[in-house]
């Protein structure tokens, strides 16, 4: 049974390790191991746990995913949505993203960026109501899709 719980500082190393495993395929496809999810530091994850909303996904005793919501004014920026590769495709990412949105009832919109080289990730966010608002070149092989979702009553 899947449980979504707030992250603790003690879980930061595990969250970072899951993030790096979850983004390995993207780094390989981009031929670039310097993408932000792969270079993020433990200190940055800890900072988000203290100052933002970081939720974790658990199957029994195993931490299998995480996501972050950073509220600034009435905009919630979604970051670090990651699921252990062997647990992807089980709606864990959907549960995490929904929980982050519900944890921010004052947000009027949600924003995130995802790499277009991972077309399945773009489709995942589109299925959940996010729309591409801008495409930003990050490097010669990477184009980021800036995506936004307007909050609705159902999100709160």
C-alpha positions, 0 to 999 in steps of 0.5 A: 500500500502506498503512503505519502508522508512529509520528508524528514532531514534524516531521509535527505540522503535517500531522497537524493540517491533516488533522484539521481537513479531516477534521472540517470536515463535522462542524463544518458539520453542527453549525454550530459551528467551535469543536468540539475537533478544529477548535480544537486547537493545534499545541502539543497535537499535539506534546505527544501525539507526545512523551508519548503514542502517535501513529500515522500512515497513509501511502499511498506518500509521502503522509500520509493519516491519524493517531490517538492513544492516551493511556494512563493507568493501564490505560485508553487514551483514543483521540483524533484519529482522522482520515483525509483526506476523499478517502481515507475509506472505505478502511479506513484508520481501522480500520487506525489504530485497530487499531494504536493498540489493539495498541500498548497491550497493558497497557490493559484498556479503550479509551475515546473520544468521538464526536459523534452528529451523525456517525452514521456515526462512531458505527457505525464504532466500534460495528463495531470493538467500541466501545459507547456508555456515556453520552451527554453534551450538549456544546452545543445541537446537539452530543451526544457519545457516550462509547464504551468497548471492553474489551480482549481477547487479540486487541487485544494 
